[in-house]
Amino acid sequence: DNPKVNPNAKLISDIYEITDELKEKAGGAGSKQGTGGMITKLIAAEIAKEDAISTVIAQGDDPEIIYRIIDGEEIGTFVHP
């Protein structure tokens, strides 16, 4: 669930399979600013997964976050290839 709307939402740290059930839980299209919603991100991760590419879905408001991810910090959701 969206933690901005539901304070009880829980982070999914690892995804090994992108199922229809997971896509249903991902919800709608996102914000008016066109940032897309979680479903859009899952579809992109699914495309990468088909080519054995790992994906991390994380907040992009901090440009330094990529370094933290590369350093192995558990941030966001890791989609396994």
C-alpha angles and dihedrals in degrees: 000000000000109000090207088064103026117043089195093059114128128215117241102216099186134029120189098169130026104217132182088249091056091049090051090053090049090074132199139347101286133232134356088248089071096247090137125228133262091277090061091050092048091051090052090048090049091055090050091046091057087064093045093255119146118227134198119203108203141143111285100200092097112063090199092061092090090063091051091051092048089050088059100255111154102243126155123334123327112210108203119219 
